[in-house]
Amino acid sequence: MKNKAAFVLLAGGKSERMGFPKGLLVYNQTVWILEQLNRIPNTFIGTVYIGLGHCYEDYFCVVPWFEEAQHRFVKYNDLKIKVVVNNSPEYGSFSTLQAVLSQIPKKKTVLIQPIDVPLLNTTELEEILSTDNAIVQPQYEGEGGYPIQVLPKFWNPLLKLDITHENSKLDFQIKKKNPKLYTVIAVQDASIVHNLNTPEDWENFTQSAEVMV
């Protein structure tokens, strides 16, 4: 199953409510964006694209090889990492997604993951990867989460959308598709619906992680 999908990690937001770039928060003696990369099982995924935007220079200062990864794939934990900087991050996360998708081979299946949602466990992630439909989304207790897997027939047309249009949002584009093209996978991992947007969210998450350990 390796190399079936390209993994997209979106970290281009301003992190206004957090007051600090979310991907650079300290976690387990590293920073959160590297922790997220560490959680990606290289058994199933070989290529990762990181979308940066606001605060990209801060990321380059903390993780210097990110700057090099703009120009070529850099190997990290047996993953090939490419960094894409969104030059128009003021248009929101969808603009960062568009910037990244423009760099991915058009026939690739893609997994989309925001930086502020902890990555799903490997077993249930594999179930998503093995499900064949245009859009595959995990769901915890009726609430949709991430990562969302999308086939080329869904994501290729996203590149043609006008980023300034109010409907240029991933959730809107998913909802407008034929339900037959959309599969929901019920999972037991509540992390898929976490939104680590504020210092309180982060504190609660890290404390619960320590309890689990």
Summary of the structure (lengths in Angstrom):
residues: 213
radius of gyration: 16.2
end to end distance: 29.6
largest distance: 45.5
contacts: 660
relative contact order: 0.16
helix: 36%
strand: 24%
